[in-house]
Amino acid sequence: RKEVEQDPGPFNVPEGATVAFNCTYSNSASQSFFWYRQDCRKEPKLLMSVYSSGNEDGRFTAQLNRASQYISLLIRDSKLSDSATYLCAVTFFSAGNKLTFGGGTRVLVKP
Amino acid sequence: GAVVSQHPSRVICKSGTSVKIECRSLDFQATTMFWYRQFPKQSLMLMATSNEGSKATYEQGVEKDKFLINHASLTLSTLTVTSAHPEDSSFYICSASSTSGRYNEQFFGPGTRLTVL
């Protein structure tokens, strides 16, 4: 079983709609959680960190469920420019600052 | 956010040659730099972690003699792919973090696309 897993998608989303997807992690000692956005043939860019209490940044909301060991990302009022691959990343207590990435979820927002 | 640069952005080389990729943190001191590799339609796989002034720590399955990493200063790390072969063709991305960074944040370089003929 992979340490960090994501539904690869693609999630085809009408413009203006809401889309949500999860990322599961297997190590209960996971420490920090992040969502990155990666456009085709580009480097990942940090979208947001995920806090225990959940957090929101504009149209993006991230949640952490430690009991079920997953994080989620919700995008409201989807824009065409939201089309990208969303990578979750996790650090573990025993691994210092190392990020372990999920395989990514591809989101396609269509007019 | 902090800026990390990589050079070159793209390289095409013949099989058997060595390729050096530079990763620089431009506006902060990076105590730790990470090197990742990403094959098409796959996620980033960590290759190694390098701390300034010490030997890199390689992930399982990554040949340290093939992928030479040097982190000589707090702003520069280099990855040398020695005797490159077509199977080494990939997108190589570095990231940098600082002990003063929040929540272990890493800042990524723009990546280097390596094609070995």
Boltz contact constraints between the chains, C-beta under 6 A:
constraints:
  - contact:
      token1: [A, 32]
      token2: [B, 103]
      max_distance: 6.0
  - contact:
      token1: [A, 32]
      token2: [B, 104]
      max_distance: 6.0
  - contact:
      token1: [A, 43]
      token2: [B, 93]
      max_distance: 6.0
  - contact:
      token1: [A, 43]
      token2: [B, 108]
      max_distance: 6.0
  - contact:
      token1: [A, 43]
      token2: [B, 110]
      max_distance: 6.0
  - contact:
      token1: [A, 43]
      token2: [B, 111]
      max_distance: 6.0
  - contact:
      token1: [A, 44]
      token2: [B, 108]
      max_distance: 6.0
  - contact:
      token1: [A, 49]
      token2: [B, 103]
      max_distance: 6.0
  - contact:
      token1: [A, 91]
      token2: [B, 104]
      max_distance: 6.0
  - contact:
      token1: [A, 97]
      token2: [B, 32]
      max_distance: 6.0
  - contact:
      token1: [A, 97]
      token2: [B, 97]
      max_distance: 6.0
  - contact:
      token1: [A, 97]
      token2: [B, 104]
      max_distance: 6.0
  - contact:
      token1: [A, 101]
      token2: [B, 43]
      max_distance: 6.0
  - contact:
      token1: [A, 101]
      token2: [B, 44]
      max_distance: 6.0
  - contact:
      token1: [A, 103]
      token2: [B, 43]
      max_distance: 6.0
  - contact:
      token1: [A, 104]
      token2: [B, 43]
      max_distance: 6.0
